[in-house]
Amino acid sequence: SLVLTYPKHDKRRVENLDGIWDFAFLGKVDLELVNVTSIHFQDRMPVPCAFDALPTYAGNRGVAAYRKIVEVTPGKKAFLHLKSVGMVCSVFVDGEKTAEHNVAYIDFKAPLPPSSQKEREIVILVDNRFNYELCCLQEHFFDFYHYGGILRSIDLHEVADIHLDSVLVKIDEHLSGKVTLKATFDGALTKKMSLDLK
């Protein structure tokens, strides 16, 4: 898996979820109609990995299901940072859908709603079939084989109720080094906050 040197978080718990996940290939079913609580996970699959590039599932197109049980701090707000899933996916936490994504090779976040439970079940449904309405660049004989599966790492982030989500850095004057920062927070800010930059 790809090891990134940035960003490093020293104020939040981040756990990499790469490894062996429970797996089931469901075939040509409607992604929206899959009942994740009734899936029989009969196989195991490394994450990250393109399942349709492995000998057992080579060239297969359809819906695949991944499952992992993770431990979290009860009552703590959290999210999954999925760095690439192809091509369309839905993320479920304890049987409830928390996110959908339809742009392969682009990262996204899926909320992990707070719970009193320490163990949480993550199920990710992935559909690697071509869908020209969602992405007209997905073609069967395009210049690149569009792989299916969880293609890059997944990280679990435990965060405060109000936390920094992103920072946009705009260079105002490159010679003097003057920049403008635009910070985006997740959570409800009830009052003005000041930040110290170090």
KENUTOR-488809 format. One line per 10 residues: their letters; for each residue x, y, z of C-alpha. Coordinates in Angstrom, 1 decimal. Example, Ala and Ser with C-alpha at 12.3 -4.5 7.8 and 13.67 -1.06 7.14 Angstrom:
2
as> 12.3,-4.5,7.8 ~ 13.7,-1.1,7.1
//
This chain:
198
slvltypkhd> 0.0,0.0,0.0 ~ 1.0,3.6,-0.6 ~ 2.7,5.2,2.4 ~ 2.1,8.9,2.6 ~ 4.3,11.1,4.7 ~ 1.6,13.8,4.9 ~ -0.8,14.6,6.5 ~ 0.2,13.4,10.0 ~ -2.4,13.8,12.7 ~ -1.1,14.1,16.3
krrvenldgi> -4.5,15.2,17.8 ~ -6.7,12.5,16.5 ~ -6.6,8.7,16.4 ~ -6.0,7.4,12.8 ~ -6.0,3.7,12.1 ~ -5.1,2.2,8.7 ~ -7.6,-0.6,7.8 ~ -5.5,-2.2,5.1 ~ -5.3,-6.0,5.4 ~ -7.6,-9.0,4.9
wdfaflgkvd> -11.3,-8.3,4.7 ~ -14.3,-10.7,4.4 ~ -15.4,-10.8,0.8 ~ -18.3,-11.9,-1.4 ~ -18.8,-11.5,-5.2 ~ -22.6,-11.0,-5.7 ~ -22.5,-10.7,-9.5 ~ -25.0,-8.8,-11.6 ~ -27.4,-7.6,-9.0 ~ -28.7,-4.1,-8.4
lelvnvtsih> -26.4,-2.3,-6.0 ~ -29.4,-0.4,-4.5 ~ -31.3,-3.6,-3.7 ~ -28.6,-5.5,-1.8 ~ -29.5,-6.3,1.8 ~ -26.1,-6.1,3.5 ~ -27.4,-8.0,6.6 ~ -28.0,-11.1,4.5 ~ -24.7,-11.4,2.6 ~ -22.9,-14.7,3.0
fqdrmpvpca> -19.2,-13.7,3.1 ~ -17.5,-16.9,1.8 ~ -14.1,-15.5,0.8 ~ -11.4,-13.2,2.0 ~ -9.8,-10.3,0.0 ~ -6.7,-8.1,0.6 ~ -7.4,-4.4,0.8 ~ -6.3,-2.5,-1.2 ~ -6.6,-4.8,-4.2 ~ -8.5,-4.9,-7.5
fdalptyagn> -10.6,-8.0,-7.0 ~ -11.2,-8.4,-10.8 ~ -7.5,-8.7,-11.5 ~ -7.1,-11.8,-9.3 ~ -7.3,-15.2,-10.9 ~ -10.5,-16.2,-9.1 ~ -12.5,-13.1,-10.2 ~ -10.5,-12.1,-13.3 ~ -12.6,-10.0,-15.7 ~ -15.8,-10.4,-13.6
rgvaayrkiv> -18.1,-7.4,-13.6 ~ -20.8,-6.9,-11.0 ~ -21.2,-6.1,-7.3 ~ -18.7,-7.2,-4.7 ~ -19.1,-6.9,-0.9 ~ -16.3,-6.3,1.6 ~ -16.7,-6.5,5.4 ~ -14.5,-5.7,8.4 ~ -15.2,-5.4,12.1 ~ -13.4,-2.4,13.6
evtpgkkafl> -13.0,-1.2,17.2 ~ -13.7,2.4,18.0 ~ -14.0,4.6,21.1 ~ -17.7,4.4,22.1 ~ -19.6,7.7,21.6 ~ -16.7,9.2,19.6 ~ -17.3,10.9,16.2 ~ -15.4,9.2,13.4 ~ -15.2,8.8,9.6 ~ -13.6,6.5,7.1
hlksvgmvcs> -11.3,8.1,4.5 ~ -11.5,5.9,1.4 ~ -8.7,6.8,-1.0 ~ -10.0,5.0,-4.1 ~ -12.9,2.6,-4.7 ~ -13.9,1.6,-8.3 ~ -16.2,2.2,-9.8 ~ -19.4,2.9,-7.8 ~ -19.8,2.1,-4.1 ~ -22.0,2.3,-1.0
vfvdgektae> -20.6,2.3,2.5 ~ -22.6,0.8,5.4 ~ -22.0,1.0,9.1 ~ -23.8,-1.5,11.3 ~ -26.3,-2.1,8.4 ~ -27.0,1.6,7.7 ~ -25.9,3.4,4.6 ~ -23.6,6.3,5.4 ~ -22.1,7.2,2.0 ~ -22.3,6.7,-1.7
hnvayidfka> -19.5,7.5,-4.2 ~ -19.3,7.1,-8.0 ~ -16.0,8.6,-9.0 ~ -13.3,5.9,-9.1 ~ -9.8,6.9,-8.2 ~ -11.0,10.0,-6.2 ~ -10.9,9.9,-2.4 ~ -13.9,10.5,-0.2 ~ -15.1,10.3,3.4 ~ -17.9,8.2,4.9
plppssqker> -19.2,9.1,8.3 ~ -19.1,6.6,11.2 ~ -22.0,7.8,13.4 ~ -21.2,7.8,17.1 ~ -22.4,4.7,18.9 ~ -22.3,3.1,22.4 ~ -20.8,0.0,20.8 ~ -17.1,-0.6,20.7 ~ -17.2,-3.0,17.7 ~ -18.6,-1.6,14.5
eivilvdnrf> -19.3,-3.5,11.2 ~ -18.2,-1.9,8.0 ~ -19.6,-3.2,4.8 ~ -18.6,-1.7,1.4 ~ -20.5,-2.6,-1.7 ~ -18.5,-2.0,-4.9 ~ -20.0,-2.2,-8.4 ~ -17.3,-2.4,-11.1 ~ -19.7,-2.4,-14.1 ~ -19.5,0.4,-16.6
nyelcclqeh> -22.1,3.1,-16.2 ~ -22.0,5.7,-18.9 ~ -24.5,7.9,-17.2 ~ -22.3,8.3,-14.2 ~ -19.0,8.5,-16.0 ~ -18.7,8.7,-19.8 ~ -15.0,7.9,-19.6 ~ -15.7,4.3,-18.5 ~ -15.6,2.2,-21.6 ~ -14.9,-1.5,-22.1
ffdfyhyggi> -12.0,-1.0,-24.5 ~ -10.8,2.4,-23.4 ~ -7.1,3.2,-23.1 ~ -7.0,1.9,-19.5 ~ -8.6,-1.1,-17.9 ~ -10.9,0.2,-15.1 ~ -10.3,-2.1,-12.2 ~ -12.9,-2.8,-9.6 ~ -12.5,-3.0,-5.8 ~ -11.0,-1.1,-3.0
lrsidlheva> -8.1,0.2,-4.9 ~ -6.2,2.3,-2.3 ~ -6.0,2.4,1.5 ~ -8.8,3.1,3.9 ~ -8.1,5.0,7.2 ~ -10.4,5.3,10.2 ~ -10.3,8.8,11.9 ~ -11.7,9.5,15.3 ~ -12.3,13.2,15.7 ~ -13.6,15.8,18.1
dihldsvlvk> -17.2,17.0,17.6 ~ -15.8,20.1,15.9 ~ -12.6,19.5,13.9 ~ -10.6,20.9,11.1 ~ -11.7,19.3,7.8 ~ -9.6,21.1,5.2 ~ -7.4,24.1,4.6 ~ -7.2,25.9,1.3 ~ -3.9,27.8,0.8 ~ -4.0,30.7,-1.6
idehlsgkvt> -0.7,32.3,-2.6 ~ -1.2,36.1,-2.5 ~ 2.4,37.3,-3.1 ~ 4.9,34.7,-4.0 ~ 7.9,36.9,-3.4 ~ 7.0,38.0,0.1 ~ 5.4,34.6,1.0 ~ 2.0,36.2,1.9 ~ -0.7,33.6,1.8 ~ -4.4,33.4,2.6
lkatfdgalt> -5.7,30.4,4.5 ~ -9.4,29.3,4.3 ~ -10.2,26.7,6.9 ~ -13.2,24.4,6.8 ~ -14.5,22.9,10.0 ~ -16.8,19.9,10.4 ~ -19.3,20.4,13.2 ~ -21.4,23.3,14.5 ~ -19.3,26.3,15.6 ~ -21.2,28.1,18.3
kkmsldlk> -18.8,31.0,18.7 ~ -15.8,32.6,17.1 ~ -12.5,30.7,17.5 ~ -8.9,31.8,17.2 ~ -6.2,29.7,15.8 ~ -2.5,29.8,16.5 ~ -0.3,28.8,13.5 ~ 3.0,27.3,14.2
//
